[in-house]
Amino acid sequence: MWDLDPSVVFITLKLAAVVTVWVLLIAIPVAWWLSITSSRLKPLVIALFTMPMVLPPTVLGFYLLLLVGPNGPVGQLVAWLGLPQLAFSFSGIAIACIVHSLPFVLQPLQNSFDAIGKKPLEVAATLRASPLDSFRSVTLPLAWPGIFSAAIMGFCHTLGEFGVVLMIGGNVPGKTQVISVEIYNYAEALEFEKAHILAGGMVLFSFASLLVMYWLNSRYRHLGQ
């Protein structure tokens, strides 16, 4: 008998949506700055934002847990402000997923902004457009395929988050239990049929998302020719 808690799917989709929105809000201005700056700090910033991509999720999750836990600086600040603790909460796993997913969104965004080049911005500047106006009216419309692709990458990557979610959120039913953790629970209990249904659904969803992403990008390039 299938006994999957519907809240597992809801929490997973909610987490992916929240993380995708926040990651885009952070990554878009950072990627734009990286594409136009000649600052000596650029390599340092790139290394800092890219580090979660190469760190094992358990290592990243461990240090984030020390940071946001009750005895960590962020955890103590949250307690001092009278806010709910971040460890083993939805907010905690959302923050962890934002940190872990950021480089997977930042890189395609930076590539998209780099592909636009500086010439459209220079033309906008000759028309007395401010840098912010140029960004809103020129850069963002030209970069929307890259932004869409980055959003898909961030959403799908968050759907599959396991290590950082388990380290920060544990496996609290109705709060931090997501599909990836549920697959692990079924596999550990040797309930492979249930694990296969969830894992197969994730595979199909990810494949369909990538197909849509590549189809829209190819259609955009075709219309742009």
C-alpha positions as CSV (number, residue, x, y, z in Angstrom):
1,M,0.0,0.0,0.0
2,W,1.3,3.4,-1.0
3,D,1.8,5.5,2.2
4,L,3.6,8.6,0.9
5,D,2.8,11.7,3.0
6,P,1.5,14.4,0.6
7,S,3.4,17.0,2.7
8,V,6.7,15.5,1.4
9,V,5.9,16.5,-2.2
10,F,4.5,19.9,-1.1
11,I,7.6,20.7,1.0
12,T,9.9,19.7,-1.8
13,L,8.1,21.9,-4.4
14,K,7.8,24.8,-2.0
15,L,11.5,24.5,-1.1
16,A,12.5,24.5,-4.8
17,A,10.3,27.5,-5.6
18,V,11.5,29.6,-2.6
19,V,15.2,28.7,-3.3
20,T,14.9,29.5,-7.0
21,V,13.4,32.9,-6.4
22,W,16.0,33.9,-3.8
23,V,18.9,32.5,-5.8
24,L,17.9,34.5,-8.8
25,L,17.5,37.7,-6.7
26,I,21.1,37.2,-5.5
27,A,22.7,35.7,-8.6
28,I,21.4,38.2,-11.2
29,P,23.1,41.3,-9.8
30,V,26.3,39.3,-8.9
31,A,26.5,37.8,-12.3
32,W,26.0,41.1,-14.0
33,W,28.7,42.7,-11.8
34,L,31.1,39.9,-12.6
35,S,30.5,40.3,-16.4
36,I,31.2,44.0,-16.5
37,T,33.8,44.5,-13.7
38,S,37.6,44.6,-14.1
39,S,38.1,44.7,-10.3
40,R,41.0,42.7,-8.8
41,L,38.5,41.2,-6.4
42,K,36.7,39.4,-9.3
43,P,38.7,36.1,-9.0
44,L,38.1,36.1,-5.2
45,V,34.4,36.7,-5.6
46,I,34.1,33.9,-8.2
47,A,36.0,31.5,-6.0
48,L,33.8,32.3,-3.0
49,F,30.5,31.9,-4.9
50,T,31.7,28.8,-6.7
51,M,33.1,26.9,-3.7
52,P,29.8,25.3,-2.8
53,M,29.9,23.5,-6.2
54,V,33.1,21.6,-5.4
55,L,32.6,21.1,-1.6
56,P,30.9,17.8,-0.6
57,P,27.3,18.6,0.5
58,T,28.0,17.0,3.9
59,V,30.9,19.3,4.5
60,L,29.0,22.4,3.5
61,G,26.0,21.2,5.5
62,F,28.2,20.6,8.6
63,Y,29.6,24.1,8.6
64,L,26.3,25.7,7.9
65,L,24.9,23.7,10.8
66,L,27.6,25.1,13.1
67,L,26.8,28.5,11.8
68,V,23.0,28.5,12.2
69,G,22.8,26.0,15.1
70,P,21.8,27.1,18.6
71,N,25.4,27.7,19.6
72,G,26.5,29.3,16.3
73,P,26.8,33.0,15.7
74,V,23.7,33.2,13.4
75,G,21.8,30.8,15.6
76,Q,22.5,33.0,18.7
77,L,21.6,36.2,16.7
78,V,18.3,34.6,15.7
79,A,17.6,33.6,19.3
80,W,18.4,37.1,20.5
81,L,15.9,38.5,18.0
82,G,13.3,36.1,19.3
83,L,12.9,34.3,16.0
84,P,12.5,30.5,15.6
85,Q,15.7,28.6,15.3
86,L,16.9,27.8,11.8
87,A,18.4,24.3,12.5
88,F,15.9,21.6,11.7
89,S,13.4,24.0,10.2
90,F,12.2,24.8,6.7
91,S,13.9,28.2,6.8
92,G,17.2,26.5,7.7
93,I,17.1,24.1,4.8
94,A,16.0,26.9,2.4
95,I,19.1,28.9,3.4
96,A,21.3,25.9,3.0
97,C,19.9,25.1,-0.4
98,I,20.3,28.7,-1.5
99,V,24.0,28.6,-0.6
100,H,24.5,25.2,-2.3
101,S,22.5,26.0,-5.5
102,L,23.9,29.5,-6.0
103,P,26.9,28.5,-8.2
104,F,24.7,26.3,-10.4
105,V,22.6,29.4,-11.2
106,L,25.4,32.0,-11.1
107,Q,27.5,30.4,-13.9
108,P,24.9,30.2,-16.6
109,L,23.8,33.8,-15.8
110,Q,27.3,35.1,-16.0
111,N,27.8,33.3,-19.3
112,S,24.6,34.8,-20.6
113,F,25.6,38.3,-19.6
114,D,29.1,37.8,-21.1
115,A,27.6,36.7,-24.4
116,I,25.7,40.0,-24.6
117,G,28.9,42.0,-24.5
118,K,29.4,45.6,-23.8
119,K,28.4,47.1,-27.2
120,P,24.6,47.2,-26.4
121,L,25.4,48.9,-23.1
122,E,27.6,51.4,-24.8
123,V,24.9,52.2,-27.3
124,A,22.4,52.7,-24.4
125,A,24.9,55.0,-22.7
126,T,25.1,57.2,-25.8
127,L,21.3,57.6,-25.5
128,R,22.0,58.9,-21.9
129,A,20.7,55.8,-20.3
130,S,21.9,55.3,-16.7
131,P,23.7,51.9,-15.9
132,L,20.5,50.8,-14.0
133,D,18.3,51.8,-17.0
134,S,20.6,49.9,-19.4
135,F,20.4,46.9,-17.2
136,R,16.6,46.9,-17.0
137,S,15.9,47.8,-20.6
138,V,18.8,46.2,-22.5
139,T,20.6,43.5,-20.5
140,L,17.6,41.7,-18.9
141,P,15.5,41.4,-22.1
142,L,18.6,40.1,-24.0
143,A,19.5,37.7,-21.2
144,W,16.1,36.2,-20.5
145,P,16.9,32.8,-22.1
146,G,19.9,32.5,-19.8
147,I,17.8,33.6,-16.8
148,F,15.2,31.0,-17.6
149,S,17.8,28.3,-18.0
150,A,19.4,29.3,-14.7
151,A,16.0,29.2,-13.0
152,I,15.4,25.6,-14.4
153,M,18.9,24.6,-13.2
154,G,18.3,26.0,-9.7
155,F,14.8,24.5,-9.4
156,C,15.9,21.0,-10.5
157,H,19.1,21.1,-8.4
158,T,17.1,22.0,-5.3
159,L,14.6,19.2,-6.0
160,G,17.5,16.7,-5.7
161,E,19.1,18.3,-2.6
162,F,20.0,15.6,-0.1
163,G,23.2,16.1,1.9
164,V,22.7,19.7,3.0
165,V,19.0,19.1,3.7
166,L,19.8,16.1,5.9
167,M,22.6,18.0,7.7
168,I,20.6,21.1,8.4
169,G,17.0,19.9,8.5
170,G,17.3,16.2,9.5
171,N,14.2,14.3,8.7
172,V,11.3,16.0,10.4
173,P,8.0,14.9,9.0
174,G,5.9,17.8,7.8
175,K,8.8,20.3,8.2
176,T,12.0,19.2,6.5
177,Q,11.2,15.8,5.0
178,V,11.7,16.1,1.2
179,I,11.5,13.6,-1.7
180,S,15.3,13.0,-1.8
181,V,15.3,12.1,1.9
182,E,12.2,10.0,1.5
183,I,13.9,8.0,-1.3
184,Y,16.8,7.3,1.1
185,N,14.4,6.2,3.8
186,Y,12.7,3.8,1.4
187,A,16.0,2.4,0.2
188,E,17.3,2.0,3.7
189,A,14.1,0.1,4.6
190,L,14.6,-2.1,1.4
191,E,11.3,-0.8,0.0
192,F,12.8,-0.5,-3.4
193,E,9.5,-0.3,-5.3
194,K,8.5,2.9,-3.5
195,A,11.9,4.3,-3.8
196,H,11.9,3.5,-7.6
197,I,8.5,5.3,-8.0
198,L,9.8,8.5,-6.4
199,A,13.2,8.4,-8.1
200,G,11.7,7.6,-11.5
201,G,9.3,10.6,-11.1
202,M,12.3,12.8,-10.3
203,V,14.1,11.5,-13.4
204,L,11.2,12.2,-15.7
205,F,10.5,15.6,-14.2
206,S,14.2,16.7,-14.6
207,F,14.3,15.3,-18.2
208,A,11.2,17.1,-19.2
209,S,12.4,20.3,-17.6
210,L,15.7,20.1,-19.6
211,L,13.8,19.4,-22.8
212,V,11.6,22.5,-22.3
213,M,14.7,24.6,-21.5
214,Y,16.6,23.5,-24.6
215,W,13.6,23.8,-26.8
216,L,12.8,27.4,-25.7
217,N,16.5,28.4,-26.0
218,S,16.7,26.9,-29.5
219,R,13.5,28.6,-30.5
220,Y,14.7,31.9,-29.2
221,R,18.0,31.6,-31.1
222,H,16.0,30.7,-34.3
223,L,13.7,33.8,-33.9
224,G,16.8,35.9,-33.3
225,Q,18.4,35.0,-36.5
